[in-house]
Amino acid sequence: MRIAMIGTGYVGLVSGVCFSDFGHDVVCVDKDPDKIAMLERGEVPIYEPGLDDLMAKNVRDGRLSFTGDLKAAVAGADAVFIAVGTPTRRGDGHADLTYVYAAAEEIADALTGYTVVVTKSTVPLGTNRQVKRVIRKTNPDAEFDVASNPEFLREGAAIDDFMRPDRVVVGLHSDRAKDVMDDIYRPLSLRDFPVVYTDLESAEMIKYAANAFLATKITFINEIAALCERTGADVKDVAKGMGMDGRIGDKFLHAGPGYGGSCFPKDTSALARMGQEHAVPMQITETVIKVNDEIKRRMIDKVMDLCDGSVNGKTVAILGVTFKPNTDDMRDAPALTIVPALVGGGAKVRAVDPQGHREAEHLLPGVHWVEDAYKAAHNADVVVILTEWNEFRALDLKRMARKMNTARMADLRNVYSPKDAKRAGFQAYVSIGRKDMRIDKDG
């Protein structure tokens, strides 16, 4: 199959590379000439484990290429995927569809024969039908169908998610389009990975409903964690006991500083907005958004309490700033709420992140960046674990405690335990949903 992928952001690039690895001929299109030049040099503009090697392999084998010429890429394609950004629109929380409709107009002008135009971007209900109207208006003679094919990729595990998906969801309304999508996903169906076909609106809704549910699960365990702190329960034990129930499952039950990233904040906001527009308020989702914001702010209080109520003049070491490990994505990361509050409170903030430094540097002004956790902790008054990168899971806590001015830790990912911290010589240790450890001045 010949595929054109419009947009080389996270979704577009990962999808294009993986489709080429299926054996399809894929051309990835982007308006940014610098990005195209970068990709043609074999450089990947995002951090995703394994993506650079897979991209190089398929370019070398002649199945994958990059261009700024949308018209040439679309001409003769069996399917054209729209994978452009749909950021939250300022002021109303709705998804901004400007780039989607602009792409649809350009695609319409470039169509040369029957083509399935597939929306990969996350879009509100009714968008795909509007894409069809845009194409028909722009090019009344075009021979095409529209399909919805939402992505379910986890940053840091995107290639495995694409190659071994829980399911592939495709919304469409014609047998001819289904035949094309069958051919595109044949490598997965031959290995018995399920491909679920629905109508357009159901496919659009599945994406939002799934992400809102996962965001709800994260927020629920974070609320339970707050109650555990007041009652003496241990949220890790609670989550383990809950997760063993097959109806609940253990995924997304890890207490922390709140969800972030490219999907959950944007998609919960868009779902809430859709509910308001259709007079069916998404009350659970609206509450999840509110509580998640409160959770992030509560993390600031934890750090403040460790510093006797004020971080003014204190040195704070931040370990990890990306919203999760194995990505360089800073979008809606808890660090964007927590770190500026510390800087604003007069703290001297040092930070280290294996991949987030480049993206975070302009987002977190006033932060001094260092190469490793021990340099960050040198003469620090408190160390804060914000992202559970592997290198922060196996720290020499004794070495870290010795380097600090006052050995205090806010472990906002529950990587360690109060016993670990006490044995290492920390004077105080706080985490999420568990008892704090504090040693008074008399020992």
ChimeraX attribute file (.defattr): number of C-alpha atoms within 10 A of each C-alpha:
attribute: neighborCount
match mode: 1-to-1
recipient: residues
	/A:1	16
	/A:2	20
	/A:3	25
	/A:4	28
	/A:5	29
	/A:6	30
	/A:7	24
	/A:8	25
	/A:9	16
	/A:10	20
	/A:11	23
	/A:12	25
	/A:13	23
	/A:14	20
	/A:15	25
	/A:16	29
	/A:17	27
	/A:18	23
	/A:19	25
	/A:20	25
	/A:21	21
	/A:22	18
	/A:23	17
	/A:24	19
	/A:25	19
	/A:26	29
	/A:27	26
	/A:28	27
	/A:29	29
	/A:30	20
	/A:31	14
	/A:32	13
	/A:33	12
	/A:34	11
	/A:35	20
	/A:36	21
	/A:37	14
	/A:38	14
	/A:39	21
	/A:40	15
	/A:41	10
	/A:42	14
	/A:43	14
	/A:44	17
	/A:45	15
	/A:46	17
	/A:47	17
	/A:48	19
	/A:49	15
	/A:50	13
	/A:51	19
	/A:52	17
	/A:53	11
	/A:54	17
	/A:55	25
	/A:56	19
	/A:57	16
	/A:58	22
	/A:59	18
	/A:60	11
	/A:61	12
	/A:62	13
	/A:63	20
	/A:64	24
	/A:65	22
	/A:66	22
	/A:67	20
	/A:68	20
	/A:69	13
	/A:70	21
	/A:71	17
	/A:72	15
	/A:73	25
	/A:74	29
	/A:75	18
	/A:76	18
	/A:77	22
	/A:78	20
	/A:79	26
	/A:80	29
	/A:81	27
	/A:82	27
	/A:83	28
	/A:84	26
	/A:85	21
	/A:86	19
	/A:87	20
	/A:88	17
	/A:89	15
	/A:90	9
	/A:91	6
	/A:92	11
	/A:93	19
	/A:94	22
	/A:95	22
	/A:96	18
	/A:97	20
	/A:98	13
	/A:99	16
	/A:100	23
	/A:101	21
	/A:102	13
	/A:103	21
	/A:104	24
	/A:105	20
	/A:106	16
	/A:107	24
	/A:108	25
	/A:109	16
	/A:110	18
	/A:111	24
	/A:112	17
	/A:113	15
	/A:114	16
	/A:115	23
	/A:116	23
	/A:117	28
	/A:118	25
	/A:119	27
	/A:120	23
	/A:121	22
	/A:122	30
	/A:123	25
	/A:124	22
	/A:125	17
	/A:126	13
	/A:127	19
	/A:128	25
	/A:129	14
	/A:130	14
	/A:131	23
	/A:132	20
	/A:133	17
	/A:134	18
	/A:135	26
	/A:136	17
	/A:137	13
	/A:138	16
	/A:139	17
	/A:140	11
	/A:141	13
	/A:142	18
	/A:143	15
	/A:144	21
	/A:145	20
	/A:146	26
	/A:147	30
	/A:148	29
	/A:149	24
	/A:150	24
	/A:151	23
	/A:152	20
	/A:153	18
	/A:154	13
	/A:155	22
	/A:156	19
	/A:157	14
	/A:158	23
	/A:159	21
	/A:160	13
	/A:161	16
	/A:162	20
	/A:163	16
	/A:164	15
	/A:165	17
	/A:166	12
	/A:167	17
	/A:168	19
	/A:169	20
	/A:170	25
	/A:171	24
	/A:172	24
	/A:173	14
	/A:174	12
	/A:175	10
	/A:176	15
	/A:177	22
	/A:178	18
	/A:179	10
	/A:180	16
	/A:181	22
	/A:182	15
	/A:183	13
	/A:184	20
	/A:185	16
	/A:186	15
	/A:187	16
	/A:188	20
	/A:189	15
	/A:190	9
	/A:191	9
	/A:192	11
	/A:193	17
	/A:194	16
	/A:195	18
	/A:196	11
	/A:197	18
	/A:198	17
	/A:199	14
	/A:200	21
	/A:201	17
	/A:202	17
	/A:203	22
	/A:204	26
	/A:205	17
	/A:206	14
	/A:207	20
	/A:208	24
	/A:209	15
	/A:210	14
	/A:211	19
	/A:212	27
	/A:213	16
	/A:214	16
	/A:215	24
	/A:216	23
	/A:217	17
	/A:218	22
	/A:219	28
	/A:220	17
	/A:221	22
	/A:222	25
	/A:223	15
	/A:224	18
	/A:225	25
	/A:226	18
	/A:227	16
	/A:228	19
	/A:229	17
	/A:230	11
	/A:231	12
	/A:232	12
	/A:233	17
	/A:234	17
	/A:235	25
	/A:236	19
	/A:237	12
	/A:238	16
	/A:239	20
	/A:240	14
	/A:241	12
	/A:242	16
	/A:243	16
	/A:244	11
	/A:245	10
	/A:246	8
	/A:247	8
	/A:248	11
	/A:249	14
	/A:250	15
	/A:251	11
	/A:252	16
	/A:253	22
	/A:254	21
	/A:255	25
	/A:256	25
	/A:257	30
	/A:258	24
	/A:259	25
	/A:260	23
	/A:261	18
	/A:262	16
	/A:263	22
	/A:264	21
	/A:265	22
	/A:266	24
	/A:267	28
	/A:268	25
	/A:269	23
	/A:270	25
	/A:271	25
	/A:272	23
	/A:273	21
	/A:274	19
	/A:275	15
	/A:276	13
	/A:277	10
	/A:278	8
	/A:279	9
	/A:280	11
	/A:281	15
	/A:282	16
	/A:283	11
	/A:284	13
	/A:285	21
	/A:286	17
	/A:287	14
	/A:288	23
	/A:289	20
	/A:290	12
	/A:291	18
	/A:292	24
	/A:293	17
	/A:294	13
	/A:295	19
	/A:296	21
	/A:297	17
	/A:298	16
	/A:299	23
	/A:300	17
	/A:301	15
	/A:302	18
	/A:303	25
	/A:304	18
	/A:305	14
	/A:306	21
	/A:307	19
	/A:308	8
	/A:309	11
	/A:310	16
	/A:311	24
	/A:312	15
	/A:313	12
	/A:314	20
	/A:315	26
	/A:316	29
	/A:317	31
	/A:318	26
	/A:319	26
	/A:320	25
	/A:321	31
	/A:322	30
	/A:323	27
	/A:324	21
	/A:325	20
	/A:326	20
	/A:327	21
	/A:328	23
	/A:329	25
	/A:330	21
	/A:331	19
	/A:332	19
	/A:333	23
	/A:334	27
	/A:335	25
	/A:336	19
	/A:337	16
	/A:338	21
	/A:339	24
	/A:340	19
	/A:341	16
	/A:342	21
	/A:343	20
	/A:344	12
	/A:345	15
	/A:346	15
	/A:347	22
	/A:348	20
	/A:349	23
	/A:350	23
	/A:351	27
	/A:352	22
	/A:353	25
	/A:354	19
	/A:355	19
	/A:356	20
	/A:357	21
	/A:358	11
	/A:359	15
	/A:360	22
	/A:361	14
	/A:362	10
	/A:363	15
	/A:364	18
	/A:365	11
	/A:366	16
	/A:367	22
	/A:368	14
	/A:369	18
	/A:370	16
	/A:371	12
	/A:372	15
	/A:373	23
	/A:374	21
	/A:375	18
	/A:376	25
	/A:377	29
	/A:378	19
	/A:379	20
	/A:380	24
	/A:381	23
	/A:382	28
	/A:383	30
	/A:384	23
	/A:385	23
	/A:386	29
	/A:387	27
	/A:388	22
	/A:389	21
	/A:390	12
	/A:391	13
	/A:392	18
	/A:393	14
	/A:394	10
	/A:395	13
	/A:396	12
	/A:397	19
	/A:398	16
	/A:399	13
	/A:400	22
	/A:401	25
	/A:402	16
	/A:403	18
	/A:404	22
	/A:405	15
	/A:406	20
	/A:407	24
	/A:408	26
	/A:409	25
	/A:410	24
	/A:411	25
	/A:412	23
	/A:413	18
	/A:414	22
	/A:415	15
	/A:416	18
	/A:417	16
	/A:418	21
	/A:419	11
	/A:420	13
	/A:421	22
	/A:422	17
	/A:423	10
	/A:424	17
	/A:425	17
	/A:426	25
	/A:427	19
	/A:428	21
	/A:429	26
	/A:430	24
	/A:431	27
	/A:432	26
	/A:433	28
	/A:434	23
	/A:435	19
	/A:436	15
	/A:437	19
	/A:438	17
	/A:439	12
	/A:440	8
	/A:441	6
	/A:442	4
	/A:443	6
